[in-house]
Amino acid sequence: MNPVDLELVKLKRQWQNVVKTNGKKPMFICLGEKHETDLFDGFIKSRLSEDYDGEDIFLVHYQEFNGMDSFGQTLFDEWKEYYDMLEKSEENIPQWEMNIADNQYKTDAYKAFFPLLELKKNFPNIKDSKIYLYIAPVRINEIKELSIWVKEWCEICEKSENQDIKLVWAEHHQYKTLPENSSAHSFRVEVDIHQLMQNTAAHTNRKKNSADTDFQQQILTASNHLSKGRFKEAEFSLKTAVKLAKDQKNKQGEISAYFMLTQTYIADKKKERAEDTYRTILEEVDSGSALAVQMYMNYGSYLLGNSKKGKAEKAFEKAAEVALEIGEYAMVIECYRIIGTINDSLISKDKMIQYFENCLDIAKLMEPSTRESSSLKFVASMLFNKYDGDNNKKTKLDNEMKIYFGEDWKVSVEQPKYS
């Protein structure tokens, strides 16, 4: 058993104890350092693997939180899509219809809670299962609204007297996103990072003083320094890791170490060094690889977060160009989606529409399974709204999406706000 798997086993035992002794709580919050909450994230995702043999159901969602009136609908839309696929492939599947008045709620949390309650009633095979809804939004538009949404979820759950549906959240134990919530049970995850480092080095390469072991050791040491806010020490370890990777001709390891270095500079508020390091990455990475696409996208996201929209757009353009050359069509659509969203304004609306329409052209090149897992539905739903009164374009788009995804192809959309 490798060291990370060993930590996951420990975490599994802790989790089982937490849920067993706090069964009446509608929400569980995992607290820890970043590397510890990352491990918890990995533990939750491991519940989705084919090897998982438990009866509990884990629903994992990283969707952006764009508002307390749309997040519940976003979750339900994704579940309903899966249900519709199931309905087509299996016979006598129970109906899943929701008829709930929304005028009694401040948020749309009920749109996520009650469908899960209905599922448990209608499907005998999950009647005795617990459902854990793990939410970890990649971006939060308004933290205050998220906390209101979460609080109302807990209130609805408590009033229903159902103890089998739980909300799950993870965050830093000191720099918390959500305010204190008496309805939630918080528990602290602690990983002995030094022991993990030693075990990982030993597991990775048992030869003493090997270059690969030294590289792994430097990466883990840097991670430990970062988690404690020791940026200079992390920088030193990562520069050493870069040198070791170069000596080994380990290009992927070199790029990974450089990328960690950008994150160190960002955390240390050294924006110029972060940007310089990104430029180094783009010079060093194989220009025709999926890794290059990812690094251009990471660089674009960094620039976008620092209000450099023009430079960000060029980075996503380059990412899309490389992705198109190597046939990574889902990544092309994602880049075009971001560029389109950047230009979502009265002045540049035509440019936004052009990029979203470019996504439709890319979709024609994709395999059905790849198209299904891309962000095409989101793009098309946004485009449908942007066509306003142009019924001819709306009809054409609607027909095209129905061919790909069926009648209920639209998803709930609300544009993210970029500064």
Buried (B, 14 or more C-beta within 10 A) or exposed (E): EEBBEBBBEBBBEBBEEBBEEBEEBBBBBBBBBBBBBBBBBEBBEBBEEEEEEEEBBBBBBEBBBBBBBBBBBBBBBBBBBEBBEEBEEEEEEEEBEEEEEEEEBBBBBBBBBBBBBBBBEBEEEBEEBBBBBBBBBEEBBBEEBBBBBBBBBBBBBBEEEBEBBBBBBBBBBEEEBBEEBEBBBBBEBEBEBEEBBBBBBEBBBEEEEBBBBBBBBBBBBBBBBBBEEBBEBBBBBBBBBBBBBBEBEBBEBBBBBBBBBBBBBBBBEBEEBBBEBBEBBBEBBEEEBBBBBBBBBBBBBBBBEBEBBEBBBBBBBBBBEBBBEBEBBBBBBBBBBBBBBBBBEEEEBEBBBBBBBBBBEBBEEBEEEBBBEBBBBBBBBBBBEBBEEEEEBBEEBBEBBEEBBEEEBBBBBBBEEBE
